[in-house]
Amino acid sequence: MNIIVKRKLKDYDSWKKMVTSKNEVRKKMGSKGVTVYRSAKNPNVAYLIFDWKDQKSFQDYINLPEVKKALKDTGTTEAIE
């Protein structure tokens, strides 16, 4: 199942490091991978295409306290799903 997420970021580079550090957590939660695209107009807007086994495992991952904290710490200002 593909899930597309648009994020407004404070700093793409900090956010990207965090995303990369969570690769194993996502995999354990059911992610089969993610592709990231950046907006040409605003490099702090990212589009993510996740490949998850199902919607529930994606929601479980997004709601993990460590993921919420990491997003907050990197200045993710908005998520539009």
Steps between C-alpha positions, in 0.01 A plus 500: 500500500641838401448795733589852388585763760588866449707666774600857562839497667704754690828351376507224240852380586423448871174329415669271243754383760213414735308313230809297411559416866149349520541260204520189720205609716285553190605162361405322825163679495418380147659754265633365175676828417458871441585735215549871575450787255564868568306793364684698233342821633570436868774252597348470849185339362533125459274242343538147631369186335496220754447135413330339803336164548179678614356828633496383863872427515571845352278669760663296777842621384397867472352485851812356666616746769860484369385590149283788622790631708748468212269692266453773758875517573582545129248778461243328286236769496217335313395165360236482232387148422 
